[in-house]
């Protein structure tokens, strides 16, 4: 195994259950392995609808949270809508699997708080009657609709399209230490069950970003990522089929690299980059840091390819830890300098 990681990190590994299995099978195996339990949860995701207008629907899909015998979080196994190429689109929906769709993220969060993910599809929207009034309607295709008193649609619960029970993103809690043991305990059962690497898959690393809540330090990170993007991708072996990656937006990059940016107080610096259009879906995501949510104040490394090899993930983590510590110390990998090996 690589050298121990000295940084608080979270890991996300995108996998695919083999045909006939689902992410619930892995969640069940993980719960059994640690002597704990699992519960079904809602996992929020945004999905683009068909048609030229590309309307965005906010969805709640079914995932599973695993806890050990003491009630401590072990992992979550959830859907990832970017994983599509390996699925049989004509497959029939599996009984008991569904998703909730609304047109506003605030409605999705409200329903997630009040609805029971363990409920069957016909009952899951019933708590919405206490919130909005109106009525529940059953529609063709097994769809259930929550309408408000004026008849406007609030939410739909629909059978999950066939095959969508197979995508499985393993999300760890923040790992303080024993990173190798924690990852192996999640990935070895996945291998034993025959879980696969999706065509569009990736691994994401979330580093605690507290030290980078500083305009000058963040500017140095953004400059490094922008200057060395191609080298980083080549070194990591970025999956060319992975969706939602790419360089920083030009407007955001211009704001971040402005000579005066490094002198800004942190709240003003963060607000400026958000106004300039900072986005999550890039190679190194800083939006969680800018947003100021103390529960998810991270720098997210998104350009890593999928793997079931815990040692490989830890080599990546060690490389990026070294890179971040170098930035904190004031060093800078200029465009002429080679990266150290991750072999």
C-alpha positions in Angstrom: 0.0 0.0 0.0 1.2 3.6 -0.6 2.2 5.8 2.3 -0.5 6.8 4.7 -2.6 9.9 3.8 -2.3 12.8 6.3 -5.3 14.7 5.1 -9.1 14.4 5.8 -10.6 13.1 2.6 -13.8 11.7 1.2 -13.9 9.2 -1.7 -16.5 8.6 -4.3 -16.1 5.5 -6.6 -18.5 5.0 -9.5 -19.3 1.3 -10.2 -21.9 -0.8 -12.0 -23.7 -3.8 -10.6 -23.5 -6.9 -12.8 -26.8 -7.8 -14.7 -29.3 -9.1 -12.3 -27.9 -7.3 -9.3 -28.3 -3.8 -7.9 -26.6 -1.3 -5.6 -28.8 -2.7 -2.8 -26.9 -6.0 -3.1 -23.6 -4.2 -2.4 -25.1 -2.2 0.4 -26.5 -5.3 2.0 -23.1 -7.1 1.8 -21.3 -4.0 3.3 -23.8 -4.0 6.2 -23.4 -7.7 6.8 -19.6 -7.4 6.7 -19.5 -4.7 9.4 -22.3 -6.2 11.5 -24.4 -3.1 10.9 -27.5 -2.1 9.1 -28.7 -0.4 6.0 -31.6 1.9 5.3 -33.1 3.2 2.0 -32.6 6.9 1.4 -33.4 9.5 -1.2 -30.5 10.8 -3.3 -31.0 14.1 -5.1 -29.9 14.6 -8.7 -30.6 16.9 -11.5 -31.6 15.4 -14.9 -32.1 17.1 -18.2 -35.4 16.3 -19.9 -35.8 15.5 -23.7 -36.4 18.1 -26.3 -34.5 21.2 -27.5 -35.4 23.2 -24.3 -33.5 20.7 -22.2 -35.7 21.3 -19.2 -34.1 20.4 -15.9 -35.9 18.0 -13.5 -34.8 17.6 -9.9 -35.1 13.9 -9.0 -34.9 11.8 -5.8 -33.6 8.4 -6.6 -33.3 5.5 -4.2 -29.9 4.9 -2.5 -28.8 3.1 0.7 -27.0 4.3 3.7 -24.9 1.8 5.6 -24.0 2.1 9.3 -21.9 -0.1 11.6 -23.1 -1.7 14.8 -22.4 1.5 16.7 -24.4 3.6 14.3 -21.4 5.2 12.6 -21.7 5.9 8.9 -19.8 3.4 6.7 -20.8 4.5 3.2 -23.7 5.3 0.9 -24.5 3.5 -2.3 -26.4 5.8 -4.7 -27.3 6.3 -8.3 -25.3 8.4 -10.7 -27.3 9.6 -13.7 -24.2 10.1 -15.8 -23.7 6.3 -16.0 -25.8 5.3 -19.0 -23.8 3.6 -21.8 -23.8 0.2 -20.2 -27.5 0.0 -19.5 -30.2 -1.8 -21.5 -32.7 1.0 -22.1 -35.4 -1.4 -23.1 -35.2 -3.4 -19.8 -38.4 -3.5 -17.8 -38.5 -1.6 -14.5 -37.7 -3.7 -11.5 -40.5 -4.0 -8.9 -40.2 -1.6 -5.9 -37.7 0.8 -7.6 -38.9 4.3 -8.4 -37.9 7.9 -8.5 -39.6 11.2 -7.6 -39.4 14.1 -10.1 -40.1 17.8 -9.4 -39.2 21.0 -11.3 -37.6 22.9 -8.3 -34.7 21.8 -6.1 -36.4 23.4 -3.1 -39.4 21.1 -3.6 -37.1 18.1 -3.9 -35.4 19.0 -0.6 -38.8 19.5 1.1 -40.2 16.2 -0.1 -37.0 14.4 0.9 -37.4 15.6 4.5 -41.1 14.6 4.8 -41.5 11.5 2.6 -40.3 8.0 3.6 -37.9 6.3 1.2 -39.0 2.9 2.5 -42.6 3.6 1.4 -43.9 1.9 -1.8 -44.5 4.1 -4.9 -48.2 4.4 -4.3 -47.7 5.8 -0.8 -44.5 7.7 -1.0 -46.0 11.1 -1.9 -48.8 10.9 0.7 -47.0 13.2 3.2 -47.1 15.9 0.5 -50.9 16.2 1.1 -50.2 17.7 4.5 -47.7 20.1 3.0 -49.6 21.2 -0.1 -53.2 19.9 0.1 -54.6 18.8 -3.2 -54.8 15.1 -4.2 -52.9 12.1 -5.3 -53.6 10.7 -8.7 -52.6 7.4 -10.3 -51.7 7.8 -14.0 -50.9 5.3 -16.8 -47.6 3.5 -16.6 -47.6 3.2 -12.8 -47.0 6.9 -12.3 -48.4 8.6 -9.2 -48.9 12.4 -9.2 -49.2 14.9 -6.4 -51.4 17.8 -7.4 -52.0 21.0 -5.4 -55.6 22.3 -4.8 -55.5 24.2 -8.1 -54.6 21.0 -10.0 -51.0 22.0 -10.7 -48.5 19.2 -10.6 -46.2 19.3 -7.5 -44.4 15.9 -7.9 -44.4 12.7 -9.8 -43.4 9.3 -8.5 -42.6 7.0 -11.5 -41.1 3.5 -11.8 -37.3 3.6 -12.2 -36.3 2.9 -15.8 -35.0 -0.6 -16.3 -31.3 -1.0 -15.5 -31.1 2.2 -13.4 -30.8 0.1 -10.2 -27.4 -1.0 -11.4 -25.3 2.2 -11.2 -23.7 2.4 -7.8 -21.6 5.3 -6.6 -19.9 4.4 -3.3 -19.6 7.6 -1.2 -17.5 7.4 2.0 -17.9 9.6 5.0 -14.9 11.9 5.7 -11.9 9.6 6.4 -9.6 10.9 9.1 -7.2 7.9 9.2 -6.9 4.3 8.2 -7.8 5.2 4.7 -6.5 2.0 3.2 -8.5 -0.3 5.5 -11.6 1.8 5.0 -11.4 1.7 1.2 -10.5 -2.0 1.0 -13.5 -2.8 3.2 -15.8 -1.2 0.6 -14.1 -2.3 -2.7 -13.3 -5.9 -1.9 -17.0 -6.8 -1.4 -17.8 -5.0 -4.7 -15.2 -7.1 -6.5 -16.5 -10.3 -4.9 -20.0 -9.5 -6.2 -18.7 -8.9 -9.7 -19.2 -5.1 -9.8 -17.9 -3.6 -13.0 -16.2 -0.3 -14.1 -18.7 1.8 -16.0 -17.8 3.2 -19.4 -18.3 6.8 -18.2 -17.0 6.1 -14.7 -14.7 8.1 -12.4 -13.3 8.3 -9.0 -13.6 11.6 -7.1 -11.5 12.7 -4.1 -12.8 15.4 -1.7 -10.0 17.1 0.3 -10.9 19.1 3.3 -10.5 22.7 1.9 -10.3 24.7 5.1 -6.7 25.8 4.5 -7.7 27.1 1.0 -10.3 29.5 2.4 -7.9 32.2 1.5 -7.8 34.2 -1.7 -4.1 34.0 -2.4 -3.9 30.2 -1.8 -7.0 29.5 -3.9 -5.6 31.7 -6.7 -2.4 29.6 -6.6 -4.4 26.4 -6.9 -6.6 27.7 -9.8 -3.5 28.9 -11.7 -1.8 25.5 -11.2 -4.8 23.5 -12.4 -5.3 25.9 -15.4 -1.7 25.8 -16.5 -1.2 22.1 -16.0 -4.5 20.7 -17.1 -3.2 18.5 -19.9 -0.4 17.2 -17.8 -2.7 16.3 -14.9 -5.1 14.5 -17.2 -2.3 12.5 -18.8 -0.8 11.6 -15.5 -4.1 10.5 -14.0 -5.3 8.7 -17.1 -8.6 10.7 -17.2 -11.4 8.6 -18.7 -12.3 10.4 -22.1 -15.9 9.1 -21.8 -16.4 10.6 -18.4 -19.1 13.3 -18.4 -19.1 16.6 -16.6 -15.4 17.4 -16.7 -13.4 20.1 -18.3 -11.4 23.3 -17.7 -12.6 26.3 -15.6 -14.9 28.7 -17.3 -13.0 31.6 -18.9 -14.9 34.3 -17.0 -14.3 32.6 -13.6 -10.6 32.1 -14.5 -10.2 35.7 -15.4 -11.7 36.8 -12.1 -9.5 34.4 -10.1 -6.3 35.3 -11.8 -6.8 39.1 -11.6 -3.7 40.5 -9.8 -5.9 42.1 -7.1 -7.8 38.9 -6.3 -5.2 37.6 -4.0 -5.6 40.6 -1.6 -9.4 40.2 -1.2 -10.9 39.1 2.1 -12.1 35.6 1.9 -15.9 36.2 1.8 -15.5 38.8 -1.0 -13.2 36.5 -2.9 -15.6 33.6 -2.7 -18.6 35.7 -3.7 -16.7 37.1 -6.7 -15.9 33.7 -8.1 -19.5 32.5 -7.6 -20.7 35.6 -9.5 -18.2 34.9 -12.2 -19.9 31.5 -12.8 -17.8 28.9 -10.9 -19.3 25.5 -11.7 -19.1 22.1 -10.1 -18.6 20.1 -13.3 -14.9 20.7 -14.0 -11.7 18.8 -13.4 -11.1 20.3 -10.0 -14.3 21.5 -8.3 -14.0 24.5 -5.9 -17.7 25.3 -5.6 -18.1 23.5 -2.3 -15.4 25.6 -0.8 -16.9 28.8 -2.3 -20.4 28.0 -1.1 -19.4 28.1 2.5 -21.3 25.0 3.7 -19.2 23.8 6.7 -20.4 20.2 6.2 -19.0 20.0 2.6 -16.1 22.5 2.5 -14.0 20.5 0.0 -11.8 20.7 -3.0 -13.0 17.9 -5.3 -10.6 16.2 -7.6 -12.9 14.8 -10.4 -10.6 13.8 -13.2 -9.6 10.3 -12.0 -10.6 7.2 -13.9 -12.7 4.4 -12.4 -11.0 1.6 -10.5 -11.6 -1.0 -7.9 -8.0 -0.9 -6.7 -7.8 0.8 -3.3 -4.0 1.2 -3.5 -4.3 3.0 -6.8 -6.8 5.5 -5.3 -4.5 6.1 -2.4 -1.6 6.8 -4.7 -3.7 9.4 -6.4 -4.7 10.8 -3.0 -1.0 11.0 -2.0 -0.1 12.8 -5.1 -2.8 15.4 -4.7 -2.1 15.8 -1.0 1.6 16.5 -1.9 0.4 19.0 -4.5 -1.9 20.8 -2.1 0.7 20.9 0.6 3.2 22.3 -1.8 0.8 25.1 -2.7 0.3 25.9 1.0 4.1 26.0 1.4 4.4 28.5 -1.5 5.9 26.1 -4.1 4.5 26.0 -7.6 4.8 23.4 -10.4 5.4 25.6 -13.4 4.5 24.5 -16.9 8.1 23.3 -17.5 8.4 21.1 -14.5 7.4 17.4 -14.8 5.0 15.9 -12.3 6.3 13.2 -9.9 5.3 9.6 -10.8 2.2 7.9 -9.4 3.3 4.5 -10.5 
